[in-house]
């Protein structure tokens, strides 16, 4: 598999919602998405360079790459 193909697979999954640090805070009765590592409010489709995929996402990536 070529590097650009591997990168395309990773980019498909690279988002806050698939990161192990993604969570929600309860603020005044509302669920607010946050990055627990950075402490920032975020959105599920945003991307940060510190992305660390959840175990099930790692498995999906490895499966698509044929590892």
PyMOL commands that place a pseudoatom at each C-alpha (Angstrom):
pseudoatom trace, name=CA, resn=UNK, resi=1, chain=A, elem=C, hetatm=0, pos=[0.000, 0.000, 0.000]
pseudoatom trace, name=CA, resn=UNK, resi=2, chain=A, elem=C, hetatm=0, pos=[1.351, 3.396, -0.959]
pseudoatom trace, name=CA, resn=UNK, resi=3, chain=A, elem=C, hetatm=0, pos=[1.875, 6.218, 1.537]
pseudoatom trace, name=CA, resn=UNK, resi=4, chain=A, elem=C, hetatm=0, pos=[-0.897, 8.397, 0.080]
pseudoatom trace, name=CA, resn=UNK, resi=5, chain=A, elem=C, hetatm=0, pos=[-3.341, 5.462, 0.368]
pseudoatom trace, name=CA, resn=UNK, resi=6, chain=A, elem=C, hetatm=0, pos=[-2.431, 4.925, 4.027]
pseudoatom trace, name=CA, resn=UNK, resi=7, chain=A, elem=C, hetatm=0, pos=[-2.770, 8.639, 4.707]
pseudoatom trace, name=CA, resn=UNK, resi=8, chain=A, elem=C, hetatm=0, pos=[-6.203, 8.710, 3.045]
pseudoatom trace, name=CA, resn=UNK, resi=9, chain=A, elem=C, hetatm=0, pos=[-7.401, 5.905, 5.342]
pseudoatom trace, name=CA, resn=UNK, resi=10, chain=A, elem=C, hetatm=0, pos=[-6.088, 7.685, 8.438]
pseudoatom trace, name=CA, resn=UNK, resi=11, chain=A, elem=C, hetatm=0, pos=[-7.579, 11.010, 7.331]
pseudoatom trace, name=CA, resn=UNK, resi=12, chain=A, elem=C, hetatm=0, pos=[-10.957, 9.316, 6.959]
pseudoatom trace, name=CA, resn=UNK, resi=13, chain=A, elem=C, hetatm=0, pos=[-10.956, 8.518, 10.704]
pseudoatom trace, name=CA, resn=UNK, resi=14, chain=A, elem=C, hetatm=0, pos=[-9.023, 11.554, 12.002]
pseudoatom trace, name=CA, resn=UNK, resi=15, chain=A, elem=C, hetatm=0, pos=[-11.560, 13.579, 13.999]
pseudoatom trace, name=CA, resn=UNK, resi=16, chain=A, elem=C, hetatm=0, pos=[-12.187, 14.436, 17.619]
pseudoatom trace, name=CA, resn=UNK, resi=17, chain=A, elem=C, hetatm=0, pos=[-15.094, 11.982, 17.886]
pseudoatom trace, name=CA, resn=UNK, resi=18, chain=A, elem=C, hetatm=0, pos=[-12.757, 9.047, 17.199]
pseudoatom trace, name=CA, resn=UNK, resi=19, chain=A, elem=C, hetatm=0, pos=[-10.097, 10.189, 19.696]
pseudoatom trace, name=CA, resn=UNK, resi=20, chain=A, elem=C, hetatm=0, pos=[-9.746, 8.540, 23.101]
pseudoatom trace, name=CA, resn=UNK, resi=21, chain=A, elem=C, hetatm=0, pos=[-9.702, 12.003, 24.742]
pseudoatom trace, name=CA, resn=UNK, resi=22, chain=A, elem=C, hetatm=0, pos=[-13.094, 13.070, 23.337]
pseudoatom trace, name=CA, resn=UNK, resi=23, chain=A, elem=C, hetatm=0, pos=[-15.856, 13.405, 25.883]
pseudoatom trace, name=CA, resn=UNK, resi=24, chain=A, elem=C, hetatm=0, pos=[-18.756, 15.498, 27.080]
pseudoatom trace, name=CA, resn=UNK, resi=25, chain=A, elem=C, hetatm=0, pos=[-19.236, 17.859, 30.005]
pseudoatom trace, name=CA, resn=UNK, resi=26, chain=A, elem=C, hetatm=0, pos=[-22.598, 18.579, 31.550]
pseudoatom trace, name=CA, resn=UNK, resi=27, chain=A, elem=C, hetatm=0, pos=[-22.988, 22.366, 31.648]
pseudoatom trace, name=CA, resn=UNK, resi=28, chain=A, elem=C, hetatm=0, pos=[-26.266, 23.778, 32.865]
pseudoatom trace, name=CA, resn=UNK, resi=29, chain=A, elem=C, hetatm=0, pos=[-28.101, 20.670, 31.725]
pseudoatom trace, name=CA, resn=UNK, resi=30, chain=A, elem=C, hetatm=0, pos=[-26.460, 20.605, 28.281]
pseudoatom trace, name=CA, resn=UNK, resi=31, chain=A, elem=C, hetatm=0, pos=[-23.914, 18.120, 27.016]
pseudoatom trace, name=CA, resn=UNK, resi=32, chain=A, elem=C, hetatm=0, pos=[-20.924, 20.046, 25.625]
pseudoatom trace, name=CA, resn=UNK, resi=33, chain=A, elem=C, hetatm=0, pos=[-18.297, 18.132, 23.603]
pseudoatom trace, name=CA, resn=UNK, resi=34, chain=A, elem=C, hetatm=0, pos=[-14.755, 18.618, 24.939]
pseudoatom trace, name=CA, resn=UNK, resi=35, chain=A, elem=C, hetatm=0, pos=[-11.224, 17.343, 24.542]
pseudoatom trace, name=CA, resn=UNK, resi=36, chain=A, elem=C, hetatm=0, pos=[-10.363, 15.981, 27.981]
pseudoatom trace, name=CA, resn=UNK, resi=37, chain=A, elem=C, hetatm=0, pos=[-6.641, 16.117, 27.212]
pseudoatom trace, name=CA, resn=UNK, resi=38, chain=A, elem=C, hetatm=0, pos=[-6.521, 19.744, 26.066]
pseudoatom trace, name=CA, resn=UNK, resi=39, chain=A, elem=C, hetatm=0, pos=[-9.494, 20.963, 28.108]
pseudoatom trace, name=CA, resn=UNK, resi=40, chain=A, elem=C, hetatm=0, pos=[-11.020, 22.708, 25.079]
pseudoatom trace, name=CA, resn=UNK, resi=41, chain=A, elem=C, hetatm=0, pos=[-14.570, 22.755, 23.836]
pseudoatom trace, name=CA, resn=UNK, resi=42, chain=A, elem=C, hetatm=0, pos=[-14.567, 20.945, 20.511]
pseudoatom trace, name=CA, resn=UNK, resi=43, chain=A, elem=C, hetatm=0, pos=[-16.839, 19.438, 17.885]
pseudoatom trace, name=CA, resn=UNK, resi=44, chain=A, elem=C, hetatm=0, pos=[-16.940, 15.805, 16.762]
pseudoatom trace, name=CA, resn=UNK, resi=45, chain=A, elem=C, hetatm=0, pos=[-15.638, 16.614, 13.265]
pseudoatom trace, name=CA, resn=UNK, resi=46, chain=A, elem=C, hetatm=0, pos=[-12.781, 18.908, 14.299]
pseudoatom trace, name=CA, resn=UNK, resi=47, chain=A, elem=C, hetatm=0, pos=[-9.165, 17.751, 14.063]
pseudoatom trace, name=CA, resn=UNK, resi=48, chain=A, elem=C, hetatm=0, pos=[-6.143, 18.356, 16.270]
pseudoatom trace, name=CA, resn=UNK, resi=49, chain=A, elem=C, hetatm=0, pos=[-2.583, 17.098, 15.810]
pseudoatom trace, name=CA, resn=UNK, resi=50, chain=A, elem=C, hetatm=0, pos=[-2.638, 15.321, 19.178]
pseudoatom trace, name=CA, resn=UNK, resi=51, chain=A, elem=C, hetatm=0, pos=[-5.253, 12.837, 17.909]
pseudoatom trace, name=CA, resn=UNK, resi=52, chain=A, elem=C, hetatm=0, pos=[-4.939, 9.417, 19.565]
pseudoatom trace, name=CA, resn=UNK, resi=53, chain=A, elem=C, hetatm=0, pos=[-7.561, 7.069, 18.095]
pseudoatom trace, name=CA, resn=UNK, resi=54, chain=A, elem=C, hetatm=0, pos=[-9.755, 4.913, 20.301]
pseudoatom trace, name=CA, resn=UNK, resi=55, chain=A, elem=C, hetatm=0, pos=[-8.861, 1.189, 20.291]
pseudoatom trace, name=CA, resn=UNK, resi=56, chain=A, elem=C, hetatm=0, pos=[-11.814, 0.266, 18.062]
pseudoatom trace, name=CA, resn=UNK, resi=57, chain=A, elem=C, hetatm=0, pos=[-10.781, 2.977, 15.578]
pseudoatom trace, name=CA, resn=UNK, resi=58, chain=A, elem=C, hetatm=0, pos=[-7.199, 1.652, 15.557]
pseudoatom trace, name=CA, resn=UNK, resi=59, chain=A, elem=C, hetatm=0, pos=[-8.590, -1.801, 14.781]
pseudoatom trace, name=CA, resn=UNK, resi=60, chain=A, elem=C, hetatm=0, pos=[-10.671, -0.427, 11.909]
pseudoatom trace, name=CA, resn=UNK, resi=61, chain=A, elem=C, hetatm=0, pos=[-7.663, 1.412, 10.479]
pseudoatom trace, name=CA, resn=UNK, resi=62, chain=A, elem=C, hetatm=0, pos=[-5.494, -1.694, 10.711]
pseudoatom trace, name=CA, resn=UNK, resi=63, chain=A, elem=C, hetatm=0, pos=[-8.196, -3.784, 9.056]
pseudoatom trace, name=CA, resn=UNK, resi=64, chain=A, elem=C, hetatm=0, pos=[-8.518, -1.336, 6.141]
pseudoatom trace, name=CA, resn=UNK, resi=65, chain=A, elem=C, hetatm=0, pos=[-4.741, -1.289, 5.733]
pseudoatom trace, name=CA, resn=UNK, resi=66, chain=A, elem=C, hetatm=0, pos=[-4.585, -5.067, 5.751]
pseudoatom trace, name=CA, resn=UNK, resi=67, chain=A, elem=C, hetatm=0, pos=[-2.410, -5.365, 8.879]
for i in range(1, 67): cmd.bond("trace and resi %d" % i, "trace and resi %d" % (i + 1))
show_as sticks, trace
zoom trace
